[in-house]
Amino acid sequence: MGIRQPADLIGADAFALYQRICKLTGKRHDPCVLDTYMAAVDFMNGASPRDWWSYTAQRKREYPDF
């Protein structure tokens, strides 16, 4: 996926990462994977650490089809 170190997530698009993993593996992954990417990208962009599941409501608002 091109992510070699945590700093590679700075400025990344969590949804694009999710789409990339789905394309690379040829299957749709559980939406919690997107929540996890959202948490990791947010943290690397300077946010306080939060559990991945605290992003579920945001993901449901921003990406209602997932």
mmJSON file of the N, C-alpha and C atoms, coordinates in Angstrom:
{"data_MODEL":{"atom_site":{
"group_PDB":["ATOM","ATOM","ATOM","ATOM","ATOM","ATOM","ATOM","ATOM","ATOM","ATOM","ATOM","ATOM","ATOM","ATOM","ATOM","ATOM","ATOM","ATOM","ATOM","ATOM","ATOM","ATOM","ATOM","ATOM","ATOM","ATOM","ATOM","ATOM","ATOM","ATOM","ATOM","ATOM","ATOM","ATOM","ATOM","ATOM","ATOM","ATOM","ATOM","ATOM","ATOM","ATOM","ATOM","ATOM","ATOM","ATOM","ATOM","ATOM","ATOM","ATOM","ATOM","ATOM","ATOM","ATOM","ATOM","ATOM","ATOM","ATOM","ATOM","ATOM","ATOM","ATOM","ATOM","ATOM","ATOM","ATOM","ATOM","ATOM","ATOM","ATOM","ATOM","ATOM","ATOM","ATOM","ATOM","ATOM","ATOM","ATOM","ATOM","ATOM","ATOM","ATOM","ATOM","ATOM","ATOM","ATOM","ATOM","ATOM","ATOM","ATOM","ATOM","ATOM","ATOM","ATOM","ATOM","ATOM","ATOM","ATOM","ATOM","ATOM","ATOM","ATOM","ATOM","ATOM","ATOM","ATOM","ATOM","ATOM","ATOM","ATOM","ATOM","ATOM","ATOM","ATOM","ATOM","ATOM","ATOM","ATOM","ATOM","ATOM","ATOM","ATOM","ATOM","ATOM","ATOM","ATOM","ATOM","ATOM","ATOM","ATOM","ATOM","ATOM","ATOM","ATOM","ATOM","ATOM","ATOM","ATOM","ATOM","ATOM","ATOM","ATOM","ATOM","ATOM","ATOM","ATOM","ATOM","ATOM","ATOM","ATOM","ATOM","ATOM","ATOM","ATOM","ATOM","ATOM","ATOM","ATOM","ATOM","ATOM","ATOM","ATOM","ATOM","ATOM","ATOM","ATOM","ATOM","ATOM","ATOM","ATOM","ATOM","ATOM","ATOM","ATOM","ATOM","ATOM","ATOM","ATOM","ATOM","ATOM","ATOM","ATOM","ATOM","ATOM","ATOM","ATOM","ATOM","ATOM","ATOM","ATOM","ATOM","ATOM","ATOM","ATOM","ATOM","ATOM","ATOM","ATOM"],
"id":[1,2,3,4,5,6,7,8,9,10,11,12,13,14,15,16,17,18,19,20,21,22,23,24,25,26,27,28,29,30,31,32,33,34,35,36,37,38,39,40,41,42,43,44,45,46,47,48,49,50,51,52,53,54,55,56,57,58,59,60,61,62,63,64,65,66,67,68,69,70,71,72,73,74,75,76,77,78,79,80,81,82,83,84,85,86,87,88,89,90,91,92,93,94,95,96,97,98,99,100,101,102,103,104,105,106,107,108,109,110,111,112,113,114,115,116,117,118,119,120,121,122,123,124,125,126,127,128,129,130,131,132,133,134,135,136,137,138,139,140,141,142,143,144,145,146,147,148,149,150,151,152,153,154,155,156,157,158,159,160,161,162,163,164,165,166,167,168,169,170,171,172,173,174,175,176,177,178,179,180,181,182,183,184,185,186,187,188,189,190,191,192,193,194,195,196,197,198],
"type_symbol":["N","C","C","N","C","C","N","C","C","N","C","C","N","C","C","N","C","C","N","C","C","N","C","C","N","C","C","N","C","C","N","C","C","N","C","C","N","C","C","N","C","C","N","C","C","N","C","C","N","C","C","N","C","C","N","C","C","N","C","C","N","C","C","N","C","C","N","C","C","N","C","C","N","C","C","N","C","C","N","C","C","N","C","C","N","C","C","N","C","C","N","C","C","N","C","C","N","C","C","N","C","C","N","C","C","N","C","C","N","C","C","N","C","C","N","C","C","N","C","C","N","C","C","N","C","C","N","C","C","N","C","C","N","C","C","N","C","C","N","C","C","N","C","C","N","C","C","N","C","C","N","C","C","N","C","C","N","C","C","N","C","C","N","C","C","N","C","C","N","C","C","N","C","C","N","C","C","N","C","C","N","C","C","N","C","C","N","C","C","N","C","C","N","C","C","N","C","C"],
"label_atom_id":["N","CA","C","N","CA","C","N","CA","C","N","CA","C","N","CA","C","N","CA","C","N","CA","C","N","CA","C","N","CA","C","N","CA","C","N","CA","C","N","CA","C","N","CA","C","N","CA","C","N","CA","C","N","CA","C","N","CA","C","N","CA","C","N","CA","C","N","CA","C","N","CA","C","N","CA","C","N","CA","C","N","CA","C","N","CA","C","N","CA","C","N","CA","C","N","CA","C","N","CA","C","N","CA","C","N","CA","C","N","CA","C","N","CA","C","N","CA","C","N","CA","C","N","CA","C","N","CA","C","N","CA","C","N","CA","C","N","CA","C","N","CA","C","N","CA","C","N","CA","C","N","CA","C","N","CA","C","N","CA","C","N","CA","C","N","CA","C","N","CA","C","N","CA","C","N","CA","C","N","CA","C","N","CA","C","N","CA","C","N","CA","C","N","CA","C","N","CA","C","N","CA","C","N","CA","C","N","CA","C","N","CA","C","N","CA","C","N","CA","C","N","CA","C","N","CA","C","N","CA","C"],
"label_alt_id":[null,null,null,null,null,null,null,null,null,null,null,null,null,null,null,null,null,null,null,null,null,null,null,null,null,null,null,null,null,null,null,null,null,null,null,null,null,null,null,null,null,null,null,null,null,null,null,null,null,null,null,null,null,null,null,null,null,null,null,null,null,null,null,null,null,null,null,null,null,null,null,null,null,null,null,null,null,null,null,null,null,null,null,null,null,null,null,null,null,null,null,null,null,null,null,null,null,null,null,null,null,null,null,null,null,null,null,null,null,null,null,null,null,null,null,null,null,null,null,null,null,null,null,null,null,null,null,null,null,null,null,null,null,null,null,null,null,null,null,null,null,null,null,null,null,null,null,null,null,null,null,null,null,null,null,null,null,null,null,null,null,null,null,null,null,null,null,null,null,null,null,null,null,null,null,null,null,null,null,null,null,null,null,null,null,null,null,null,null,null,null,null,null,null,null,null,null,null],
"label_comp_id":["MET","MET","MET","GLY","GLY","GLY","ILE","ILE","ILE","ARG","ARG","ARG","GLN","GLN","GLN","PRO","PRO","PRO","ALA","ALA","ALA","ASP","ASP","ASP","LEU","LEU","LEU","ILE","ILE","ILE","GLY","GLY","GLY","ALA","ALA","ALA","ASP","ASP","ASP","ALA","ALA","ALA","PHE","PHE","PHE","ALA","ALA","ALA","LEU","LEU","LEU","TYR","TYR","TYR","GLN","GLN","GLN","ARG","ARG","ARG","ILE","ILE","ILE","CYS","CYS","CYS","LYS","LYS","LYS","LEU","LEU","LEU","THR","THR","THR","GLY","GLY","GLY","LYS","LYS","LYS","ARG","ARG","ARG","HIS","HIS","HIS","ASP","ASP","ASP","PRO","PRO","PRO","CYS","CYS","CYS","VAL","VAL","VAL","LEU","LEU","LEU","ASP","ASP","ASP","THR","THR","THR","TYR","TYR","TYR","MET","MET","MET","ALA","ALA","ALA","ALA","ALA","ALA","VAL","VAL","VAL","ASP","ASP","ASP","PHE","PHE","PHE","MET","MET","MET","ASN","ASN","ASN","GLY","GLY","GLY","ALA","ALA","ALA","SER","SER","SER","PRO","PRO","PRO","ARG","ARG","ARG","ASP","ASP","ASP","TRP","TRP","TRP","TRP","TRP","TRP","SER","SER","SER","TYR","TYR","TYR","THR","THR","THR","ALA","ALA","ALA","GLN","GLN","GLN","ARG","ARG","ARG","LYS","LYS","LYS","ARG","ARG","ARG","GLU","GLU","GLU","TYR","TYR","TYR","PRO","PRO","PRO","ASP","ASP","ASP","PHE","PHE","PHE"],
"label_asym_id":["A","A","A","A","A","A","A","A","A","A","A","A","A","A","A","A","A","A","A","A","A","A","A","A","A","A","A","A","A","A","A","A","A","A","A","A","A","A","A","A","A","A","A","A","A","A","A","A","A","A","A","A","A","A","A","A","A","A","A","A","A","A","A","A","A","A","A","A","A","A","A","A","A","A","A","A","A","A","A","A","A","A","A","A","A","A","A","A","A","A","A","A","A","A","A","A","A","A","A","A","A","A","A","A","A","A","A","A","A","A","A","A","A","A","A","A","A","A","A","A","A","A","A","A","A","A","A","A","A","A","A","A","A","A","A","A","A","A","A","A","A","A","A","A","A","A","A","A","A","A","A","A","A","A","A","A","A","A","A","A","A","A","A","A","A","A","A","A","A","A","A","A","A","A","A","A","A","A","A","A","A","A","A","A","A","A","A","A","A","A","A","A","A","A","A","A","A","A"],
"label_entity_id":["1","1","1","1","1","1","1","1","1","1","1","1","1","1","1","1","1","1","1","1","1","1","1","1","1","1","1","1","1","1","1","1","1","1","1","1","1","1","1","1","1","1","1","1","1","1","1","1","1","1","1","1","1","1","1","1","1","1","1","1","1","1","1","1","1","1","1","1","1","1","1","1","1","1","1","1","1","1","1","1","1","1","1","1","1","1","1","1","1","1","1","1","1","1","1","1","1","1","1","1","1","1","1","1","1","1","1","1","1","1","1","1","1","1","1","1","1","1","1","1","1","1","1","1","1","1","1","1","1","1","1","1","1","1","1","1","1","1","1","1","1","1","1","1","1","1","1","1","1","1","1","1","1","1","1","1","1","1","1","1","1","1","1","1","1","1","1","1","1","1","1","1","1","1","1","1","1","1","1","1","1","1","1","1","1","1","1","1","1","1","1","1","1","1","1","1","1","1"],
"label_seq_id":[1,1,1,2,2,2,3,3,3,4,4,4,5,5,5,6,6,6,7,7,7,8,8,8,9,9,9,10,10,10,11,11,11,12,12,12,13,13,13,14,14,14,15,15,15,16,16,16,17,17,17,18,18,18,19,19,19,20,20,20,21,21,21,22,22,22,23,23,23,24,24,24,25,25,25,26,26,26,27,27,27,28,28,28,29,29,29,30,30,30,31,31,31,32,32,32,33,33,33,34,34,34,35,35,35,36,36,36,37,37,37,38,38,38,39,39,39,40,40,40,41,41,41,42,42,42,43,43,43,44,44,44,45,45,45,46,46,46,47,47,47,48,48,48,49,49,49,50,50,50,51,51,51,52,52,52,53,53,53,54,54,54,55,55,55,56,56,56,57,57,57,58,58,58,59,59,59,60,60,60,61,61,61,62,62,62,63,63,63,64,64,64,65,65,65,66,66,66],
"pdbx_PDB_ins_code":[null,null,null,null,null,null,null,null,null,null,null,null,null,null,null,null,null,null,null,null,null,null,null,null,null,null,null,null,null,null,null,null,null,null,null,null,null,null,null,null,null,null,null,null,null,null,null,null,null,null,null,null,null,null,null,null,null,null,null,null,null,null,null,null,null,null,null,null,null,null,null,null,null,null,null,null,null,null,null,null,null,null,null,null,null,null,null,null,null,null,null,null,null,null,null,null,null,null,null,null,null,null,null,null,null,null,null,null,null,null,null,null,null,null,null,null,null,null,null,null,null,null,null,null,null,null,null,null,null,null,null,null,null,null,null,null,null,null,null,null,null,null,null,null,null,null,null,null,null,null,null,null,null,null,null,null,null,null,null,null,null,null,null,null,null,null,null,null,null,null,null,null,null,null,null,null,null,null,null,null,null,null,null,null,null,null,null,null,null,null,null,null,null,null,null,null,null,null],
"Cartn_x":[0.806,0.0,0.842,2.137,2.994,3.199,2.667,2.843,3.975,5.076,6.249,6.503,6.029,6.226,5.044,4.786,3.627,3.57,4.71,4.734,4.158,4.129,3.551,2.048,1.431,-0.003,-0.34,0.654,0.404,-0.145,-1.31,-1.956,-2.652,-2.644,-3.276,-4.798,-5.46,-6.914,-7.318,-7.971,-8.333,-9.235,-10.171,-11.075,-10.305,-9.362,-8.538,-7.714,-7.217,-6.48,-7.39,-8.606,-9.575,-9.876,-10.114,-10.387,-9.202,-7.993,-6.788,-6.649,-6.886,-6.749,-7.805,-9.004,-10.056,-9.669,-9.113,-8.7,-7.542,-6.558,-5.388,-5.748,-6.71,-7.076,-8.242,-8.907,-10.026,-11.284,-11.406,-12.624,-12.9,-14.155,-14.544,-14.277,-13.537,-13.198,-14.249,-14.253,-15.169,-15.01,-16.095,-16.006,-15.147,-14.939,-14.091,-12.656,-12.274,-10.943,-10.851,-11.913,-11.948,-11.88,-12.608,-12.542,-11.107,-10.41,-9.029,-8.114,-8.301,-7.513,-7.811,-9.078,-9.438,-8.734,-8.713,-8.058,-6.557,-5.929,-4.482,-4.087,-4.819,-4.509,-4.74,-5.845,-6.151,-5.044,-4.618,-3.553,-2.247,-1.892,-0.638,-0.702,-1.905,-2.058,-2.144,-1.903,-1.788,-2.928,-3.945,-5.069,-4.658,-5.37,-5.151,-5.527,-4.868,-5.203,-6.625,-7.343,-8.695,-8.821,-9.646,-9.903,-10.562,-10.299,-10.857,-12.371,-13.016,-14.483,-15.096,-14.307,-14.844,-15.03,-14.559,-14.717,-15.908,-16.568,-17.663,-18.795,-19.222,-20.316,-19.924,-18.7,-18.21,-18.193,-17.696,-17.664,-19.066,-20.007,-21.385,-22.003,-21.602,-22.085,-21.427,-20.112,-19.356,-19.416,-19.56,-19.581,-20.754,-21.976,-23.157,-23.321,-22.648,-22.76,-21.849,-21.089,-20.161,-20.577],
"Cartn_y":[-1.2,0.0,1.254,1.119,2.28,2.904,2.292,2.8,1.993,2.66,1.982,2.349,3.518,3.987,4.878,5.065,5.857,7.241,7.868,9.216,9.242,8.09,8.03,8.305,8.238,8.498,9.979,10.812,12.246,12.773,13.381,13.935,12.908,11.641,10.589,10.706,10.09,10.031,8.629,8.535,7.231,6.443,7.119,6.423,5.891,6.656,6.195,4.97,4.96,3.792,2.572,2.776,1.676,1.148,2.052,1.633,0.877,1.326,0.687,-0.744,-0.951,-2.314,-3.235,-2.706,-3.517,-3.895,-2.952,-3.228,-4.222,-4.032,-4.91,-6.353,-6.524,-7.867,-8.451,-7.602,-8.075,-8.367,-7.767,-7.966,-6.736,-6.59,-5.491,-5.899,-5.071,-5.352,-4.775,-5.28,-4.807,-3.295,-2.563,-1.115,-0.678,-1.56,-1.175,-0.939,-1.5,-1.219,0.26,0.803,2.234,3.043,2.623,3.319,3.339,2.226,2.123,3.054,3.108,4.043,5.481,5.785,7.141,7.499,6.573,6.81,7.02,6.173,6.269,7.559,7.911,9.138,10.355,10.373,11.487,11.663,10.565,10.616,11.135,10.64,11.078,12.529,13.055,14.467,15.358,14.775,15.575,15.479,14.689,14.545,13.678,13.817,12.95,11.524,10.545,9.163,8.818,8.093,7.622,6.195,5.415,4.058,4.104,3.076,3.062,3.129,2.506,2.472,3.825,4.749,6.097,6.842,6.267,6.852,6.268,5.274,4.607,5.561,6.378,7.317,8.309,8.8,9.721,9.032,7.791,7.047,6.839,6.54,6.324,7.61,8.751,10.04,10.37,10.216,10.62,9.612,8.349,7.283,6.346,6.825,6.042,4.705,4.525,3.265,2.177,2.502,1.528,1.179],
"Cartn_z":[0.0,0.0,0.0,0.148,0.144,1.513,2.533,3.896,4.529,4.772,5.331,6.784,7.165,8.536,8.897,10.182,10.593,9.95,9.771,9.182,7.769,7.097,5.755,5.769,6.937,7.061,7.18,7.414,7.54,6.22,6.307,5.127,4.245,4.663,3.868,3.941,2.981,2.928,3.369,4.532,5.086,4.143,3.493,2.576,1.362,0.872,-0.248,0.161,1.39,1.875,1.92,2.402,2.465,1.062,0.133,-1.24,-1.83,-1.5,-2.031,-1.507,-0.206,0.334,-0.267,-0.485,-1.115,-2.545,-3.268,-4.647,-4.689,-3.816,-3.801,-3.448,-2.57,-2.124,-2.918,-3.695,-4.494,-3.716,-2.515,-1.735,-0.877,-0.509,0.37,1.811,2.514,3.902,4.837,6.04,7.066,7.228,7.416,7.586,8.783,9.745,10.88,10.43,9.286,8.738,8.371,7.793,7.484,8.767,9.803,11.099,11.617,11.465,11.929,11.149,9.832,9.031,9.442,9.694,10.112,11.419,12.354,13.648,13.477,12.674,12.485,11.772,10.723,9.978,10.862,11.585,12.473,13.518,14.123,15.125,14.519,13.363,12.742,12.281,12.119,11.769,13.012,14.183,15.401,16.384,16.098,17.028,18.222,19.289,20.447,20.069,20.662,20.331,20.775,19.89,20.19,19.668,20.316,19.849,18.476,17.659,16.301,16.314,17.298,17.311,17.626,18.104,18.326,16.999,15.906,14.571,13.811,14.392,13.688,13.328,14.258,13.981,12.885,12.94,11.902,10.549,10.5,9.245,8.692,9.56,9.115,8.55,9.11,8.586,7.249,7.186,6.001,4.854,5.186,4.182,4.482,4.287,4.7,3.97,2.861,2.125,2.684,3.741,4.303,5.692],
"occupancy":[1.0,1.0,1.0,1.0,1.0,1.0,1.0,1.0,1.0,1.0,1.0,1.0,1.0,1.0,1.0,1.0,1.0,1.0,1.0,1.0,1.0,1.0,1.0,1.0,1.0,1.0,1.0,1.0,1.0,1.0,1.0,1.0,1.0,1.0,1.0,1.0,1.0,1.0,1.0,1.0,1.0,1.0,1.0,1.0,1.0,1.0,1.0,1.0,1.0,1.0,1.0,1.0,1.0,1.0,1.0,1.0,1.0,1.0,1.0,1.0,1.0,1.0,1.0,1.0,1.0,1.0,1.0,1.0,1.0,1.0,1.0,1.0,1.0,1.0,1.0,1.0,1.0,1.0,1.0,1.0,1.0,1.0,1.0,1.0,1.0,1.0,1.0,1.0,1.0,1.0,1.0,1.0,1.0,1.0,1.0,1.0,1.0,1.0,1.0,1.0,1.0,1.0,1.0,1.0,1.0,1.0,1.0,1.0,1.0,1.0,1.0,1.0,1.0,1.0,1.0,1.0,1.0,1.0,1.0,1.0,1.0,1.0,1.0,1.0,1.0,1.0,1.0,1.0,1.0,1.0,1.0,1.0,1.0,1.0,1.0,1.0,1.0,1.0,1.0,1.0,1.0,1.0,1.0,1.0,1.0,1.0,1.0,1.0,1.0,1.0,1.0,1.0,1.0,1.0,1.0,1.0,1.0,1.0,1.0,1.0,1.0,1.0,1.0,1.0,1.0,1.0,1.0,1.0,1.0,1.0,1.0,1.0,1.0,1.0,1.0,1.0,1.0,1.0,1.0,1.0,1.0,1.0,1.0,1.0,1.0,1.0,1.0,1.0,1.0,1.0,1.0,1.0,1.0,1.0,1.0,1.0,1.0,1.0],
"B_iso_or_equiv":[0.0,0.0,0.0,0.0,0.0,0.0,0.0,0.0,0.0,0.0,0.0,0.0,0.0,0.0,0.0,0.0,0.0,0.0,0.0,0.0,0.0,0.0,0.0,0.0,0.0,0.0,0.0,0.0,0.0,0.0,0.0,0.0,0.0,0.0,0.0,0.0,0.0,0.0,0.0,0.0,0.0,0.0,0.0,0.0,0.0,0.0,0.0,0.0,0.0,0.0,0.0,0.0,0.0,0.0,0.0,0.0,0.0,0.0,0.0,0.0,0.0,0.0,0.0,0.0,0.0,0.0,0.0,0.0,0.0,0.0,0.0,0.0,0.0,0.0,0.0,0.0,0.0,0.0,0.0,0.0,0.0,0.0,0.0,0.0,0.0,0.0,0.0,0.0,0.0,0.0,0.0,0.0,0.0,0.0,0.0,0.0,0.0,0.0,0.0,0.0,0.0,0.0,0.0,0.0,0.0,0.0,0.0,0.0,0.0,0.0,0.0,0.0,0.0,0.0,0.0,0.0,0.0,0.0,0.0,0.0,0.0,0.0,0.0,0.0,0.0,0.0,0.0,0.0,0.0,0.0,0.0,0.0,0.0,0.0,0.0,0.0,0.0,0.0,0.0,0.0,0.0,0.0,0.0,0.0,0.0,0.0,0.0,0.0,0.0,0.0,0.0,0.0,0.0,0.0,0.0,0.0,0.0,0.0,0.0,0.0,0.0,0.0,0.0,0.0,0.0,0.0,0.0,0.0,0.0,0.0,0.0,0.0,0.0,0.0,0.0,0.0,0.0,0.0,0.0,0.0,0.0,0.0,0.0,0.0,0.0,0.0,0.0,0.0,0.0,0.0,0.0,0.0,0.0,0.0,0.0,0.0,0.0,0.0],
"pdbx_formal_charge":[null,null,null,null,null,null,null,null,null,null,null,null,null,null,null,null,null,null,null,null,null,null,null,null,null,null,null,null,null,null,null,null,null,null,null,null,null,null,null,null,null,null,null,null,null,null,null,null,null,null,null,null,null,null,null,null,null,null,null,null,null,null,null,null,null,null,null,null,null,null,null,null,null,null,null,null,null,null,null,null,null,null,null,null,null,null,null,null,null,null,null,null,null,null,null,null,null,null,null,null,null,null,null,null,null,null,null,null,null,null,null,null,null,null,null,null,null,null,null,null,null,null,null,null,null,null,null,null,null,null,null,null,null,null,null,null,null,null,null,null,null,null,null,null,null,null,null,null,null,null,null,null,null,null,null,null,null,null,null,null,null,null,null,null,null,null,null,null,null,null,null,null,null,null,null,null,null,null,null,null,null,null,null,null,null,null,null,null,null,null,null,null,null,null,null,null,null,null],
"auth_seq_id":[1,1,1,2,2,2,3,3,3,4,4,4,5,5,5,6,6,6,7,7,7,8,8,8,9,9,9,10,10,10,11,11,11,12,12,12,13,13,13,14,14,14,15,15,15,16,16,16,17,17,17,18,18,18,19,19,19,20,20,20,21,21,21,22,22,22,23,23,23,24,24,24,25,25,25,26,26,26,27,27,27,28,28,28,29,29,29,30,30,30,31,31,31,32,32,32,33,33,33,34,34,34,35,35,35,36,36,36,37,37,37,38,38,38,39,39,39,40,40,40,41,41,41,42,42,42,43,43,43,44,44,44,45,45,45,46,46,46,47,47,47,48,48,48,49,49,49,50,50,50,51,51,51,52,52,52,53,53,53,54,54,54,55,55,55,56,56,56,57,57,57,58,58,58,59,59,59,60,60,60,61,61,61,62,62,62,63,63,63,64,64,64,65,65,65,66,66,66],
"auth_comp_id":["MET","MET","MET","GLY","GLY","GLY","ILE","ILE","ILE","ARG","ARG","ARG","GLN","GLN","GLN","PRO","PRO","PRO","ALA","ALA","ALA","ASP","ASP","ASP","LEU","LEU","LEU","ILE","ILE","ILE","GLY","GLY","GLY","ALA","ALA","ALA","ASP","ASP","ASP","ALA","ALA","ALA","PHE","PHE","PHE","ALA","ALA","ALA","LEU","LEU","LEU","TYR","TYR","TYR","GLN","GLN","GLN","ARG","ARG","ARG","ILE","ILE","ILE","CYS","CYS","CYS","LYS","LYS","LYS","LEU","LEU","LEU","THR","THR","THR","GLY","GLY","GLY","LYS","LYS","LYS","ARG","ARG","ARG","HIS","HIS","HIS","ASP","ASP","ASP","PRO","PRO","PRO","CYS","CYS","CYS","VAL","VAL","VAL","LEU","LEU","LEU","ASP","ASP","ASP","THR","THR","THR","TYR","TYR","TYR","MET","MET","MET","ALA","ALA","ALA","ALA","ALA","ALA","VAL","VAL","VAL","ASP","ASP","ASP","PHE","PHE","PHE","MET","MET","MET","ASN","ASN","ASN","GLY","GLY","GLY","ALA","ALA","ALA","SER","SER","SER","PRO","PRO","PRO","ARG","ARG","ARG","ASP","ASP","ASP","TRP","TRP","TRP","TRP","TRP","TRP","SER","SER","SER","TYR","TYR","TYR","THR","THR","THR","ALA","ALA","ALA","GLN","GLN","GLN","ARG","ARG","ARG","LYS","LYS","LYS","ARG","ARG","ARG","GLU","GLU","GLU","TYR","TYR","TYR","PRO","PRO","PRO","ASP","ASP","ASP","PHE","PHE","PHE"],
"auth_asym_id":["A","A","A","A","A","A","A","A","A","A","A","A","A","A","A","A","A","A","A","A","A","A","A","A","A","A","A","A","A","A","A","A","A","A","A","A","A","A","A","A","A","A","A","A","A","A","A","A","A","A","A","A","A","A","A","A","A","A","A","A","A","A","A","A","A","A","A","A","A","A","A","A","A","A","A","A","A","A","A","A","A","A","A","A","A","A","A","A","A","A","A","A","A","A","A","A","A","A","A","A","A","A","A","A","A","A","A","A","A","A","A","A","A","A","A","A","A","A","A","A","A","A","A","A","A","A","A","A","A","A","A","A","A","A","A","A","A","A","A","A","A","A","A","A","A","A","A","A","A","A","A","A","A","A","A","A","A","A","A","A","A","A","A","A","A","A","A","A","A","A","A","A","A","A","A","A","A","A","A","A","A","A","A","A","A","A","A","A","A","A","A","A","A","A","A","A","A","A"],
"auth_atom_id":["N","CA","C","N","CA","C","N","CA","C","N","CA","C","N","CA","C","N","CA","C","N","CA","C","N","CA","C","N","CA","C","N","CA","C","N","CA","C","N","CA","C","N","CA","C","N","CA","C","N","CA","C","N","CA","C","N","CA","C","N","CA","C","N","CA","C","N","CA","C","N","CA","C","N","CA","C","N","CA","C","N","CA","C","N","CA","C","N","CA","C","N","CA","C","N","CA","C","N","CA","C","N","CA","C","N","CA","C","N","CA","C","N","CA","C","N","CA","C","N","CA","C","N","CA","C","N","CA","C","N","CA","C","N","CA","C","N","CA","C","N","CA","C","N","CA","C","N","CA","C","N","CA","C","N","CA","C","N","CA","C","N","CA","C","N","CA","C","N","CA","C","N","CA","C","N","CA","C","N","CA","C","N","CA","C","N","CA","C","N","CA","C","N","CA","C","N","CA","C","N","CA","C","N","CA","C","N","CA","C","N","CA","C","N","CA","C","N","CA","C","N","CA","C","N","CA","C","N","CA","C"],
"pdbx_PDB_model_num":[1,1,1,1,1,1,1,1,1,1,1,1,1,1,1,1,1,1,1,1,1,1,1,1,1,1,1,1,1,1,1,1,1,1,1,1,1,1,1,1,1,1,1,1,1,1,1,1,1,1,1,1,1,1,1,1,1,1,1,1,1,1,1,1,1,1,1,1,1,1,1,1,1,1,1,1,1,1,1,1,1,1,1,1,1,1,1,1,1,1,1,1,1,1,1,1,1,1,1,1,1,1,1,1,1,1,1,1,1,1,1,1,1,1,1,1,1,1,1,1,1,1,1,1,1,1,1,1,1,1,1,1,1,1,1,1,1,1,1,1,1,1,1,1,1,1,1,1,1,1,1,1,1,1,1,1,1,1,1,1,1,1,1,1,1,1,1,1,1,1,1,1,1,1,1,1,1,1,1,1,1,1,1,1,1,1,1,1,1,1,1,1,1,1,1,1,1,1]
}}}
